[in-house]
Amino acid sequence: MGAVMNHRAGSIFFGLAVGLAIAVGSYQWVTDPDKRLEHEEQERVVELSREILKRTIAIHDLQVVDPLAPQRKVGKVYIYPVENGWELSGYYRRDDDDRWHPYLLALNSELLLRSLKVQDSDPGLAQIAAANPLVDVRR
């Protein structure tokens, strides 16, 4: 009987210790100003990338799936800092009748367009790609 009580007390102590460690770690992660600043920077980059995407492909009324508006049914999206800027992926469509078109956008350290790759069969985009070496359109 004494061994059972010691085991139960040990289990309770272990559970409390693990719970406390998780709570402290979570609090430190949530209140870490560096993480918050990094997240704010990512949000700023994604919002800017939306405008760059619209301006570059000359479609101003887009529905966008990106790291700020993820949608698992459409596909995975990401934002990733690279040595000289950012890369992010997403999907866009013109309206509810259009299919989702994947894109990969790269920005330099000044947050200017370095490259844009899209998969779309719109003939207007082929003309844009022909005139802009930063844009690559695949069908």
C-alpha positions, -999 to 999 in steps of 0.1 A, spaced: 0 0 0 29 24 9 45 18 -26 13 27 -44 9 59 -24 46 69 -32 40 61 -69 8 82 -69 26 111 -51 55 109 -75 32 109 -105 13 140 -92 46 158 -85 59 149 -120 27 161 -136 28 194 -117 65 199 -126 59 193 -163 29 215 -163 48 243 -147 77 240 -171 53 242 -201 35 272 -186 68 291 -180 81 282 -215 49 293 -231 48 326 -212 84 333 -222 77 325 -259 46 347 -260 62 376 -243 95 374 -262 98 408 -280 121 394 -307 94 368 -318 67 396 -318 89 419 -338 97 391 -363 60 383 -366 52 420 -372 79 421 -399 65 390 -416 30 406 -416 44 438 -432 62 418 -459 31 397 -467 9 428 -469 35 445 -492 38 413 -513 0 414 -520 3 449 -534 34 439 -555 15 408 -568 -15 428 -578 5 456 -594 29 432 -612 3 409 -628 -21 439 -633 -51 423 -616 -63 446 -589 -92 426 -575 -76 393 -565 -86 367 -539 -54 357 -522 -43 328 -500 -10 336 -483 7 333 -449 -17 359 -435 -47 342 -450 -39 305 -451 -64 280 -464 -54 243 -462 -79 232 -488 -61 254 -514 -26 245 -505 4 252 -482 18 287 -481 50 300 -464 71 330 -458 108 325 -453 136 350 -447 166 344 -471 200 359 -471 191 390 -491 154 394 -485 123 372 -483 105 344 -502 68 337 -499 44 315 -516 6 316 -520 -23 313 -544 -45 338 -562 -76 337 -583 -96 364 -601 -131 354 -588 -150 324 -575 -152 308 -610 -114 309 -615 -91 281 -602 -64 289 -577 -30 298 -593 2 292 -573 28 318 -571 63 322 -556 74 358 -549 110 368 -539 118 402 -525 152 417 -520 164 432 -487 149 466 -497 115 447 -502 116 452 -539 106 425 -563 134 401 -572 113 376 -590 77 364 -594 68 329 -607 31 322 -613 13 293 -629 -16 308 -650 -27 304 -686 -40 340 -690 -26 354 -723 -22 388 -707 2 374 -682 24 360 -710 26 395 -724 36 409 -689 63 382 -686 76 390 -720 80 427 -710 93 421 -675 123 398 -669 114 394 -632 82 376 -640 80 340 -650 46 326 -661 41 289 -666 10 274 -680 
